[in-house]
Amino acid sequence: AKNSITQMAYETEGTVAMLKKDYPAAEAAFRKGLDVNKAEPDGVLYLRLAIALDNQKKYPEAMEATEMAIKYNQAGSEAQNLATQEKTRLQKLTGSTPPAATPAPTAQ
């Protein structure tokens, strides 16, 4: 219970910093929140971290955080859908695209 309350406190601290557009402080708070309970990662917290990183133009780190958000949010949930949208936006922004499927060789 203590870890959960501590994690919520860091999440709140990070959210307040985001509202103030203090993205470095938000990043620090979200990272502390994630460090509190590594056994049960919070997908929403990873999504918020990704947005804080995105606003600082730390795109590779933001991409990693979106991957974790997608992984740790429930399939089909709004948070997972938002994380997927953020990942797609970051890919377009950075010009990185997911690896294309290699076409099957044709018989000759």
N, C-alpha and C positions, 0 to 999 in steps of 0.2 A: 504494500500500500504506500509506503514511504517513497519508493521509486516512482510510482505513478503520480503522486502529488508533486514530487520534484520535477518530473518531466513536464507536467501541465504548467508548472510555474515558469519553466524555461520557454515553453511554447507561448505562453501569454506574454512574456518579456519580449520574445522575438516578434510577435504579432504587433505589439505596441511600437516597437522600433520600425517595423515595416510601414505602419501608418504614418510615422514621422519621417519616412523616407531615409532612415538611417540604416541602410542595407548592411554595412559591415557589422553593426551591433546586432542586427537581426540574424545574420549568418552565425555569429558567435553564440548567440542564445540557442538557436536551433541545433547547432553542433553539440552544445552542452546537453541539451535535451536528449539527443540521440545517444550520447555517451552514457547516460544514466541507466538505460535498459537495453544493452546490446543483445540480450537473449531474446527479446521480443521487439524487434524494430517497428517503429511507427511509420507507416507509409505516408500518412498525411504530413507528418513532420518532415519527411524527405521531400515531399512536394513543395512545402513552404521554403525549405532550404534551397531547392532548385530555383525558385522564383527570386529569392534574395541574391543568389549567385548570378542569375541572369541579369538582374538590375545593376550588377557591378561589372557586367561584361566578362564574367569568368565562365565563358561558355563551355569549355571542356568539363569543368567541375559541375556545372549545372546539368550537363548531359548525364554525367554519372549519377547525380542525385535523382534525375528523372527515371533512370533505369531502376534505381532502388525503389522509388515510389511506385513504379509499375509492378515490381516484384512483390512488394509488401502490402499493397492494397488489394482488397477483395476483387476478384475477377468480375468485371461488369459494373463495378461501383462507380459513382460519380468521381471520386478521387482518382481512381485508376484511369478513367476517361480523360480527366483534366491533365493527368501526368502524361498520357499518350499525346494529347494535343500540344503540351509544352515541348515534348520531345520532337514532334514534327516541326514545330515552330523553330526550335533551336537548329534542327538539321537544315532547314531552309535558310536561316540566318547565317549559318556558318558555311553553307555550301556542302556540308557532308550529307551524304545520303546512305541509306542502309545498303549493304552489299546486294548487288543484283544476283538473282538466281542464274546459275550457269545453265545455258540450254543443253539439253541432252544431245549427245553426238548423234548424227544421222548416219544410217547405214548406207554404204555406197556400193 
